[in-house]
């Protein structure tokens, strides 16, 4: 997937200035814009009740969720593979006066060095859906490695629904178009309830589904000992 990973990074670099349009129900969308807005409000409530200690935000993007969880955390590590996303993020840190509390890391979660049992909580928002099945075990193994034994995890990602089925495949490469018309090919997969149950069983993580809509889902829990 080397070439596709490079294209995916380029895609998110160029998408960074317009990334948050998604949560407003704007930009190139293939589902009802009202769904994105309504479910984003629901997710904001969930994220606002999440976080503790030193939180790691994996695939933080533009740090859209940061203002919601930052007040609950002592320290925050913001990790993303896109330099442009992190630029947007750093601008937000200045505006929110959170520069001292937050540390940004530019790199791929799979390859960047992270300390053992360092983090008390982890937010994984719209990252897992870009992880192909053959790398999923590696992802959860490393996630367990970097989290403290009692750490809490919140996964937010894209739902496989009857409406989504009209426009996309459940898993595979798809074309994405930016507002300027540029197109990119990226890997993407969507999750149904059976997929979440599979994550719980295979990786021994006690996830409880806090939201499962037509567009997004949120599941919170912790690894079993």
C-alpha positions in Angstrom: 0.0 0.0 0.0 3.1 2.3 -0.1 1.9 4.4 -3.1 -1.6 4.6 -1.8 -0.4 5.7 1.7 1.6 8.5 0.0 -1.4 9.6 -2.0 -3.6 9.4 1.2 -1.1 11.7 3.0 -1.1 14.1 0.1 -4.9 14.1 0.1 -5.1 15.0 3.8 -2.4 17.7 3.4 -4.5 19.3 0.7 -7.8 18.7 2.5 -6.6 20.3 5.7 -8.0 23.8 5.2 -11.4 22.5 4.4 -11.5 19.4 6.6 -13.9 20.7 9.2 -16.5 21.5 6.5 -17.6 17.9 6.9 -18.9 18.5 10.4 -20.9 21.4 9.2 -22.5 19.3 6.5 -20.6 21.2 3.8 -18.1 20.3 1.0 -18.3 17.2 -1.2 -20.8 14.8 0.6 -22.7 11.8 -0.6 -25.3 11.7 2.3 -27.8 14.2 3.6 -25.8 17.2 5.0 -28.2 17.4 8.0 -27.1 14.0 9.2 -23.5 15.2 9.5 -24.5 18.2 11.5 -26.9 16.4 13.8 -24.5 13.5 14.5 -21.6 15.8 15.0 -23.5 17.5 17.8 -24.1 14.1 19.4 -20.5 13.2 19.1 -19.4 16.6 20.7 -21.5 15.7 23.8 -19.7 12.3 24.0 -16.2 13.7 23.5 -16.9 16.5 26.1 -17.3 13.8 28.7 -14.2 11.9 27.7 -10.5 12.2 28.6 -8.2 12.0 31.6 -4.6 12.4 32.5 -2.3 12.4 29.5 -4.4 11.8 26.4 -3.1 10.8 23.0 -5.2 11.9 20.0 -4.2 9.4 17.2 -4.9 10.9 13.8 -5.8 14.3 15.4 -6.2 16.1 12.1 -7.1 19.7 12.7 -7.8 19.0 16.4 -11.5 19.5 15.9 -12.3 17.6 19.1 -9.5 19.2 21.3 -11.6 22.0 22.8 -14.1 19.4 24.0 -11.7 17.1 25.9 -8.7 19.4 26.8 -10.3 20.7 30.0 -10.4 17.1 31.4 -6.7 16.3 30.6 -3.5 17.2 32.3 -1.5 16.9 29.0 -2.3 16.1 25.4 -0.2 14.5 22.6 -1.5 15.2 19.1 -0.3 12.8 16.5 -0.9 13.0 12.8 0.8 11.9 9.5 -0.2 15.1 7.7 2.0 18.2 8.2 -0.7 20.5 6.9 -3.3 19.1 9.4 -0.8 19.7 12.2 -0.3 23.3 10.9 -4.0 23.9 11.2 -3.9 22.2 14.6 -1.1 24.5 15.9 -3.0 27.6 14.9 -5.9 26.4 16.9 -3.6 25.7 19.9 -2.5 29.4 19.9 -6.1 30.6 19.7 -7.2 28.3 22.5 -4.2 29.1 24.7 -3.4 25.4 24.9 0.2 25.4 23.5 1.7 24.6 26.9 -0.6 21.7 27.5 -0.3 20.1 24.1 2.6 18.4 22.2 2.3 17.7 18.5 4.0 14.7 16.8 4.2 14.4 13.0 4.4 10.8 11.9 2.7 7.5 11.2 1.3 5.8 14.3 2.8 2.5 13.1 6.3 3.7 12.9 6.7 6.7 15.3 8.3 5.8 18.6 6.0 6.2 21.6 6.7 5.4 25.2 5.4 2.3 26.9 2.3 2.7 29.2 2.5 6.5 28.9 -1.1 7.6 28.2 -4.2 7.6 30.4 -6.6 7.9 27.6 -6.7 7.7 23.8 -9.0 9.3 21.2 -9.0 7.5 17.8 -11.2 9.5 15.5 -11.5 8.6 11.8 -8.2 6.8 11.8 -9.2 3.1 12.2 -11.2 3.3 9.0 -8.0 3.9 7.1 -6.2 0.9 8.6 -6.5 -2.2 6.4 -7.5 -5.4 8.0 -4.0 -6.9 7.7 -2.6 -4.0 9.9 -5.4 -4.0 12.4 -3.8 -6.4 14.9 -0.6 -4.3 14.8 -2.6 -1.2 15.5 -4.3 -2.6 18.6 -1.1 -4.3 19.8 0.7 -0.9 19.7 -2.2 0.9 21.2 -2.2 -1.5 24.2 1.5 -1.0 24.5 1.4 2.8 24.8 -1.6 2.9 27.2 -1.6 2.6 30.9 -3.4 -0.6 32.2 -6.5 1.4 33.3 -6.6 3.8 30.3 -9.8 4.7 28.6 -10.3 4.6 24.8 -12.8 6.4 22.6 -13.2 5.3 18.9 -15.1 7.6 16.5 -15.5 6.5 12.9 -17.7 6.0 9.9 -20.8 3.8 9.9 -21.8 1.3 7.2 -25.5 2.0 6.7 -28.1 1.3 4.1 -27.7 4.9 2.9 -23.9 4.6 2.6 -24.3 1.4 0.6 -25.8 3.4 -2.3 -22.5 5.3 -2.9 -19.6 3.2 -1.5 -18.2 -0.3 -1.0 -17.9 -1.4 2.6 -14.1 -1.7 2.3 -11.6 -0.9 -0.4 -10.1 2.0 -2.4 -12.4 4.9 -3.2 -12.1 8.2 -5.0 -12.3 11.4 -2.9 -12.8 14.9 -4.4 -11.9 18.2 -2.8 -13.9 21.4 -3.2 -11.5 22.5 -6.0 -12.2 19.4 -8.0 -8.9 17.6 -7.3 -9.4 13.8 -6.9 -7.4 11.3 -4.9 -7.6 7.5 -4.3 -7.6 6.4 -0.7 -8.3 3.3 1.3 -11.5 3.4 3.5 -13.7 1.0 5.3 -16.9 1.4 7.2 -18.1 -0.3 10.4 -21.3 -2.0 11.3 -22.3 -3.4 14.8 -20.8 -6.8 14.0 -17.4 -5.1 13.3 -17.5 -3.4 16.6 -18.3 -6.7 18.4 -15.4 -8.3 16.5 -13.0 -5.6 17.7 -14.2 -6.3 21.3 -13.7 -10.0 21.0 -10.5 -10.3 19.1 -8.6 -7.5 20.8 -10.1 -7.9 24.3 -11.3 -4.4 24.6 -14.6 -3.7 26.4 -16.2 -1.2 24.1 -19.7 0.2 24.8 -21.4 1.9 21.9 -22.4 5.5 22.9 -23.7 6.4 19.5 -24.4 4.5 16.3 -26.1 6.6 13.6 -26.4 6.7 9.8 -23.0 8.5 9.4 -20.9 8.1 12.6 -20.4 5.9 15.6 -18.7 6.4 18.9 -17.6 3.5 21.2 -15.9 3.9 24.5 -14.1 1.4 26.7 -10.8 -0.1 28.0 -8.6 -3.1 27.3 -9.2 -6.1 29.5 -6.2 -7.1 31.7 
